[in-house]
Amino acid sequence: MIKLRWCPSCDNILIPKEKKLYCKACDEFFEFGKDQDDYKIIKKIKHDDKETAPIVIKQNRKDRISLEDRKAFEEFFHSS
C-alpha cells in the first residue's frame, strides 16, 4: 500500500528528505509522526554526469503569410 502525505499549507505532495517530510512548493519540512517506518524510497534514479537533456529551440514558422499578402490584407482592412 502506498501512503502519501500532503502539505497542510498548499496541498502539494510531501517527499521524504533529511529524515523529515519536505514540501518543494513551500520549502518547508514536516515531521513524519508515528508512521515514519512506513516511508521508504524504493527506487532512486541516478543520472550520469555526461548525460544531457535535449534543448528545444523555437523555430521560425515556415507557414507564415508572405509580405506581399500581408500588405494586401492591411490595405484591404485599413481602406474601409
C-alpha positions in Angstrom: 0.0 0.0 0.0 1.3 3.4 -0.9 0.9 6.1 1.7 1.0 9.7 0.6 1.0 12.8 2.8 0.1 16.3 1.6 1.3 19.7 2.7 -1.2 21.3 5.1 -0.4 24.8 3.6 -0.6 24.2 -0.2 -1.8 20.6 -0.7 1.4 19.6 -2.6 2.8 16.1 -2.1 5.3 15.7 0.7 8.5 13.8 -0.1 11.0 12.2 2.4 14.1 14.3 2.8 16.7 14.5 5.5 14.6 12.2 7.7 11.6 14.5 7.5 8.8 15.2 5.0 9.5 18.1 2.7 7.2 20.3 0.6 9.0 21.6 -2.5 6.4 24.3 -3.1 6.5 25.8 0.4 10.2 24.9 1.1 9.1 23.6 4.5 9.9 20.4 6.5 7.3 18.5 8.5 7.7 15.6 11.0 6.8 12.1 10.0 4.9 11.3 13.1 4.2 7.7 14.3 4.3 6.2 10.8 7.9 7.1 10.0 8.9 3.5 9.4 6.3 3.1 6.6 8.1 5.6 4.4 10.8 4.1 2.1 12.4 5.3 -1.1 12.1 2.2 -3.3 14.0 3.3 -6.4 16.4 6.1 -6.9 17.3 7.1 -10.5 20.9 8.1 -10.9 22.0 10.1 -13.8 25.4 10.1 -15.4 27.2 13.4 -15.3 27.8 13.1 -19.1 24.0 12.7 -19.7 22.5 15.6 -21.4 18.9 16.8 -21.8 17.6 17.9 -25.1 17.3 21.7 -25.6 14.2 22.8 -27.5 14.8 25.9 -29.7 11.8 27.7 -31.1 12.0 27.6 -34.8 10.6 30.2 -37.2 7.3 29.1 -38.7 7.5 28.4 -42.4 3.8 28.7 -43.0 3.6 32.4 -42.2 1.9 34.8 -44.6 4.1 36.3 -47.2 5.0 40.0 -47.1 3.0 40.8 -50.2 -0.1 39.1 -48.8 0.3 40.9 -45.5 0.4 44.3 -47.3 -2.7 43.4 -49.3 -4.6 42.4 -46.2 -3.5 45.7 -44.4 -4.6 47.8 -47.4 -8.0 46.0 -47.6 -8.8 46.3 -43.9 -7.5 49.8 -43.4 -9.1 51.3 -46.5 -12.7 50.8 -45.2 
